[in-house]
């Protein structure tokens, strides 16, 4: 394997270590709003990058296919992201098993199509391209894969919109946190879009899991320097709603002209 190949595998290993560390840290604080979803998101990214690092070293077609399928279990990252956004911004009414279960159905169906792709052409067809000594897969995408990709982008945009909304509804109190989180989300998404829609399939390795390192650093800075789980928007929103809901005295809201 070439030096470029080893460098890329090393970067994937660094990515897995960074996101795995953040997953453990957030998991220990899972009682905080958003920590459980954040831990799941980091764990999914760890599975993605870690499994891909191993898969690139395996040239046996059958074993390489299995590892690629296992890697795809990490693509549930966008579902954990949405759960994190719901919890972190105080929208607990949507962070329910029923809602999340319904949103997970397309992902579960996609995993089923992936593991049964030898019997249909809905997902993709692959061949191994041993560039730089790595077992890189060259893809021909099917309609189900493209539909799943579009669905995941919609979920990611929804989660990003919830986080960005904090900047405008909280008097910029959470501006730094929101900017770091959205940057950490959109950085790998941008590379994923380029990999699927712009770059020639099979021409390069998947850059998305490598950029998880950038995400991890952005999230880590938000955790340790911007007090991600100490200044939680959900606490402010839920506390305000609870205080108003428990008032036994009527409240009248007027404008600057004293009109009700």
Secondary structure per residue as TSV (DSSP state, phi and psi in degrees):
chain	resnum	aa	ss	phi	psi
A	1	X	-	360.0	143.6
A	2	X	-	-77.3	167.6
A	3	X	H	-62.1	-35.2
A	4	X	H	-62.5	-40.4
A	5	X	H	-63.6	-45.6
A	6	X	H	-64.9	-36.3
A	7	X	H	-61.7	-44.2
A	8	X	H	-66.2	-43.9
A	9	X	H	-61.6	-38.6
A	10	X	H	-63.0	-40.7
A	11	X	H	-64.5	-37.3
A	12	X	H	-63.9	-39.4
A	13	X	H	-63.3	-41.9
A	14	X	H	-61.8	-42.8
A	15	X	H	-59.7	-44.3
A	16	X	H	-64.0	-39.2
A	17	X	H	-66.7	-44.1
A	18	X	H	-63.2	-50.7
A	19	X	H	-69.4	-35.1
A	20	X	H	-64.3	-40.7
A	21	X	H	-62.1	-42.9
A	22	X	H	-66.6	-34.5
A	23	X	H	-63.7	-42.7
A	24	X	H	-65.3	-44.1
A	25	X	H	-61.2	-47.6
A	26	X	H	-68.0	-34.9
A	27	X	H	-61.9	-32.8
A	28	X	H	-72.0	-16.7
A	29	X	T	-115.5	31.8
A	30	X	T	-64.8	-12.2
A	31	X	T	-77.4	-17.2
A	32	X	S	-75.6	144.1
A	33	X	T	-57.3	123.0
A	34	X	T	95.3	-19.2
A	35	X	H	-66.6	-37.9
A	36	X	H	-65.1	-46.9
A	37	X	H	-64.2	-38.1
A	38	X	H	-64.7	-43.0
A	39	X	H	-62.0	-42.4
A	40	X	H	-63.9	-38.8
A	41	X	H	-63.3	-46.0
A	42	X	H	-66.6	-37.4
A	43	X	H	-65.1	-40.3
A	44	X	H	-64.6	-40.3
A	45	X	H	-65.1	-34.6
A	46	X	H	-64.8	-43.4
A	47	X	H	-60.8	-43.7
A	48	X	H	-60.9	-56.1
A	49	X	H	-71.7	-40.4
A	50	X	H	-65.2	-45.7
A	51	X	H	-66.2	-37.6
A	52	X	H	-65.7	-36.9
A	53	X	H	-60.5	-43.0
A	54	X	H	-69.7	-42.1
A	55	X	H	-60.7	-35.7
A	56	X	T	-66.9	-16.5
A	57	X	T	-94.5	-5.4
A	58	X	-	-105.9	116.5
A	59	X	-	-99.4	-7.3
A	60	X	-	-68.6	123.3
A	61	X	H	-56.2	-43.9
A	62	X	H	-66.2	-46.9
A	63	X	H	-66.6	-38.2
A	64	X	H	-63.3	-38.1
A	65	X	H	-65.6	-42.2
A	66	X	H	-62.7	-44.5
A	67	X	H	-64.6	-36.2
A	68	X	H	-63.7	-40.3
A	69	X	H	-65.3	-40.6
A	70	X	H	-64.8	-40.3
A	71	X	H	-55.9	-35.5
A	72	X	G	-69.1	-15.0
A	73	X	G	-62.6	-26.7
A	74	X	G	-73.8	-10.8
A	75	X	G	-72.8	-6.2
A	76	X	G	-69.0	3.8
A	77	X	H	-54.7	-34.9
A	78	X	H	-71.0	-27.2
A	79	X	H	-71.7	-41.3
A	80	X	H	-64.8	-35.4
A	81	X	H	-61.0	-44.8
A	82	X	H	-65.6	-40.0
A	83	X	H	-60.8	-43.5
A	84	X	H	-59.3	-45.3
A	85	X	H	-62.6	-42.7
A	86	X	H	-61.3	-48.7
A	87	X	H	-68.2	-44.1
A	88	X	H	-68.8	-33.7
A	89	X	T	-92.1	2.1
A	90	X	T	85.6	15.2
A	91	X	-	-94.7	61.1
A	92	X	T	-65.6	-20.2
A	93	X	T	-65.0	-19.7
A	94	X	T	-100.4	-15.9
A	95	X	-	-87.1	55.9
A	96	X	S	-111.5	161.2
A	97	X	H	-62.5	-36.5
A	98	X	H	-65.4	-46.8
A	99	X	H	-65.3	-49.1
A	100	X	H	-66.9	-34.4
A	101	X	H	-63.0	-42.9
A	102	X	H	-64.3	-41.4
A	103	X	H	-69.2	-22.3
A	104	X	H	-83.3	-13.9
A	105	X	H	-57.4	-47.6
A	106	X	H	-60.3	-36.7
A	107	X	H	-67.0	-43.4
A	108	X	H	-61.7	-42.2
A	109	X	H	-63.0	-37.4
A	110	X	H	-65.5	-42.4
A	111	X	H	-62.9	-38.4
A	112	X	H	-62.6	-43.7
A	113	X	H	-64.9	-35.5
A	114	X	H	-64.6	-45.3
A	115	X	H	-75.5	-13.7
A	116	X	T	-114.8	20.8
A	117	X	G	-66.0	-16.2
A	118	X	G	-69.8	-11.7
A	119	X	G	-107.6	2.6
A	120	X	-	-157.9	171.8
A	121	X	S	-117.9	28.4
A	122	X	S	-79.7	-26.8
A	123	X	S	-95.4	-78.2
A	124	X	E	-164.8	166.2
A	125	X	E	-119.7	145.7
A	126	X	E	-133.3	150.9
A	127	X	E	-137.5	151.0
A	128	X	E	-86.5	128.7
A	129	X	E	-115.1	103.8
A	130	X	-	-78.0	61.2
A	131	X	G	-80.4	137.1
A	132	X	G	57.9	21.1
A	133	X	G	80.6	4.9
A	134	X	S	-98.6	149.6
A	135	X	-	-87.0	76.6
A	136	X	E	-85.3	134.5
A	137	X	E	-91.7	135.8
A	138	X	E	-102.3	125.4
A	139	X	E	-106.5	148.5
A	140	X	E	-121.3	106.4
A	141	X	E	-74.9	141.4
A	142	X	-	-100.8	174.3
A	143	X	H	-65.3	-35.7
A	144	X	H	-67.1	-37.7
A	145	X	H	-63.2	-44.6
A	146	X	H	-66.0	-36.6
A	147	X	H	-66.5	-42.5
A	148	X	H	-62.7	-42.0
A	149	X	H	-62.1	-44.2
A	150	X	H	-61.7	-42.2
A	151	X	H	-62.1	-43.9
A	152	X	H	-63.4	-36.9
A	153	X	H	-66.3	-36.5
A	154	X	H	-63.5	-43.9
A	155	X	H	-62.8	-42.7
A	156	X	H	-63.9	-41.5
A	157	X	H	-65.0	-37.9
A	158	X	H	-63.1	-46.7
A	159	X	H	-63.0	-42.1
A	160	X	H	-63.4	-38.9
A	161	X	H	-64.2	-39.3
A	162	X	H	-62.7	-40.9
A	163	X	H	-72.1	-40.1
A	164	X	H	-66.5	-31.7
A	165	X	H	-60.5	-27.7
A	166	X	H	-58.5	-33.5
A	167	X	H	-60.6	-35.4
A	168	X	H	-96.2	-21.9
A	169	X	H	-101.3	-1.6
A	170	X	T	-123.9	25.1
A	171	X	T	54.5	38.3
A	172	X	T	63.0	17.9
A	173	X	T	-63.5	-34.1
A	174	X	T	-111.4	25.5
A	175	X	H	-61.9	-45.6
A	176	X	H	-64.2	-45.4
A	177	X	H	-60.5	-47.1
A	178	X	H	-62.8	-43.3
A	179	X	H	-62.2	-42.8
A	180	X	H	-65.6	-41.9
A	181	X	H	-65.9	-46.3
A	182	X	H	-65.5	-39.2
A	183	X	H	-61.5	-44.5
A	184	X	H	-63.7	-28.1
A	185	X	H	-79.2	-48.0
A	186	X	H	-78.3	-22.0
A	187	X	H	-59.6	-54.3
A	188	X	H	-68.4	-30.1
A	189	X	H	-63.3	-40.9
A	190	X	H	-60.2	-43.0
A	191	X	H	-68.8	-33.3
A	192	X	H	-66.2	-41.9
A	193	X	H	-61.7	-43.8
A	194	X	I	-62.8	-40.4
A	195	X	I	-65.1	-38.9
A	196	X	I	-86.1	-43.8
A	197	X	I	-99.7	-24.5
A	198	X	I	-109.3	-51.3
A	199	X	S	-75.0	149.4
A	200	X	-	-67.6	127.8
A	201	X	T	-55.7	133.3
A	202	X	T	87.4	-11.5
A	203	X	S	-72.5	-33.8
A	204	X	S	-138.9	166.5
A	205	X	-	-75.2	165.2
A	206	X	-	-70.7	116.7
A	207	X	-	-85.8	-15.3
A	208	X	H	-55.4	-51.5
A	209	X	H	-66.4	-25.9
A	210	X	H	-65.6	-39.6
A	211	X	H	-71.7	-11.4
A	212	X	H	-58.7	-24.3
A	213	X	H	-62.6	-43.1
A	214	X	H	-62.3	-43.7
A	215	X	H	-59.8	-45.4
A	216	X	H	-61.1	-40.4
A	217	X	H	-66.6	-40.8
A	218	X	H	-64.7	-44.3
A	219	X	H	-67.3	-38.9
A	220	X	H	-62.4	-40.6
A	221	X	H	-63.7	-40.6
A	222	X	H	-64.3	-34.6
A	223	X	H	-69.5	-51.5
A	224	X	H	-95.1	-23.2
A	225	X	T	-109.0	-27.5
A	226	X	S	-112.0	12.9
A	227	X	-	52.7	56.9
A	228	X	T	-56.1	-44.2
A	229	X	T	-100.8	6.7
A	230	X	T	-98.2	-36.5
A	231	X	S	-110.7	84.2
A	232	X	-	-100.0	124.6
A	233	X	H	-58.5	-32.4
A	234	X	H	-60.6	-37.0
A	235	X	H	-60.7	-42.8
A	236	X	H	-66.4	-45.5
A	237	X	H	-69.3	-49.0
A	238	X	H	-67.5	-36.7
A	239	X	H	-64.5	-42.1
A	240	X	H	-63.5	-44.6
A	241	X	H	-64.3	-39.4
A	242	X	H	-67.0	-40.9
A	243	X	H	-62.8	-44.7
A	244	X	H	-67.9	-40.3
A	245	X	H	-66.2	-26.9
A	246	X	T	-96.1	-1.0
A	247	X	-	-66.9	134.1
A	248	X	-	-96.4	-5.9
A	249	X	S	-105.4	139.9
A	250	X	-	-65.1	147.1
A	251	X	-	-123.2	132.3
A	252	X	-	-116.9	128.2
A	253	X	-	-104.3	128.4
A	254	X	-	-124.0	160.0
A	255	X	-	-91.4	-170.7
A	256	X	T	-66.1	-16.8
A	257	X	T	-99.2	13.6
A	258	X	-	63.5	30.2
A	259	X	-	-93.2	136.0
A	260	X	-	-68.2	360.0
